[in-house]
């Protein structure tokens, strides 16, 4: 009987530790053509999930959640998304990085991947850790990004939005 109770208790702990609720947010831009979008935040796995199911790594603290991702062609090459955990307000900043800037970022990625011991490209189990290093370096780089022209700072393009936690209908 003790063995059965032990197994049940162990099972409950295992189930509880493996269950992670994704925080679902419905967001809307404050201006522009695209009015609404969905964001899922999986804090257990440190993932941002967009409305198409694409996931990126996140960093977060008590105040904000951030992710960065690559653009697919077009005017901008990279994006930084920040969401306030306190107010639900957020922004997406768009950047166009030069080849020189991309080379510098790539070298930092390679250095950090090797430093963390996840550089073996044949080991597919390390891909998640390599992706995390790349995303975290990109977030850090974009947070500190400064571009000047003729002595004036040129800020990135910025779109603001508001998010509300999704409520279950049934």
N, C-alpha and C positions, 0 to 999 in steps of 0.2 A: 504494500500500500504506500509506503514511504517513497519507494522508487517511482510509482505512478505519479504521485504528487510532485516529486522533484522534476519529472519529465514535463508535466503540465506547466509548472512555474518557469522552467527553462524555456519552454516553448513560448510562453507569454512574453518573457523578456526578449527572446529572439524576434518575435513578431513585432513588438513595439519598437525595437531598435532599427528594424529594416523598413518600417513604414515612414514615409516622408510625404507630407502634404505640400503640394505646390501652391503657392499664393498666386491666384489668378487676378489679373488687373485688366480692367477695360479702360483704355486711354483715349483721349481725343486731343488733337492739335489745337492750339489756340488761334492759329491762322494757317492759311494755305489751302491746297486742293484736297489733300488726303485728310479726312476728318477723324476717323476712328481706327484704332488698332488694338491688338491683344498682346499682353505680356504675361508670361508665367515665370515665377521666380522659385526655383528649387534650392532652398538654402542648405539642405543636407548635402547635396552633391555640388553646390556652388555653380549652378547653371541658370542661365537666362534662356527662355524658350520663346521664340517669336510665334506669330500667328500661323506660320507655315511649318512649324515643328522643328525649325533649325535652332540648334543650341550653341551658346557661347559660354565661356567661363565668366564668372563674376567675382568681383571683390565687394565686400560690404562691411559696414560697421553699424553702430546704433543709429546713425543719421542718414547715410546714403547707400545706394547700390549702384555699381558701375560695371559696364561692359564695353568692349571695343570690338569692332569688326571691320572687315575689308569690304570696300565697295566693288561692285561688278561693272567695271568700265565707267563711262560717263565722266562727269566733271570732277567728282571727288573720289579719292582712293581709300579713305578710312573714315570711320565714324566712332564717336565716343558718346555713349548714352549714360546719363546720370538721372537717378530717380531718388527723390527725398523720401525716406521712410517715415518722416514726421508729417509732411503735408500732402504727399502724393504728387507734387509738382515735379516736372523733369525737363530735361533738354537733350537734344541730339545735336552735336557739333560735327560739322563736316570739314574734312581736311583734304588737301591735295599735297601729298608728300613727293618731294623730288627724288630722283634716282640716288643722289648723294645721301639724302636722309634715310631712304630705304636701305641702302648699303650699311649705314651706321647702325640701324635697328637690327638688320640681319646679323651683323657681327656680334652685337650684344646678345641676341638670341642664341647664337652658336656658343658663345662663351658661357652663358648661363646653363644651357643644356649640358655641356660637357662638365661644368662645375657640379651640377646636381647628379651627375652619373646616369643620365637618361639619353645619352647620345648614340647608343647602339641602334642603328636604323633597321637592322634585321630583326630586332626584338619588338614585335607588334604590341606587346603588352605595355610598352613604354610610351606609345603614341599619345595617350591621354595626358600624361605628365609633360610631354613635349609641347602639346597644344596649350596646356595651362601656362607654361613658361612664356610662350609666344604671346598669348593674350595678356598676361599680366605685364609683360614688358611694353606692349602696345598701349595699354591703359596708362602706365606710368609716363611713357613718352608723350602721349597726347595731352595728358594733364599738365605737362611742363612745356608744351610746344609754344614757341614764340617765333613769329615771322615779322620781319620789319622791311619796310621799303622807304627809301629816302628819309630814314631816321624816325619813321612812324610805325607803331605796332599795327599789324593787320590781323584783326581777330578772325577766327573761323566762322563760317556760316552757322547760325544757331537757330534751331526751331524749338519752341517751347510747347509743352503739353501738360495735361492734368490727368491723373489716374485715380480710379476708385476701385476698391476691392470688389470683385464679382460676387454676387450673392447667388446661392443655389435657388432655382425656381421650384424644384420639387425633390 
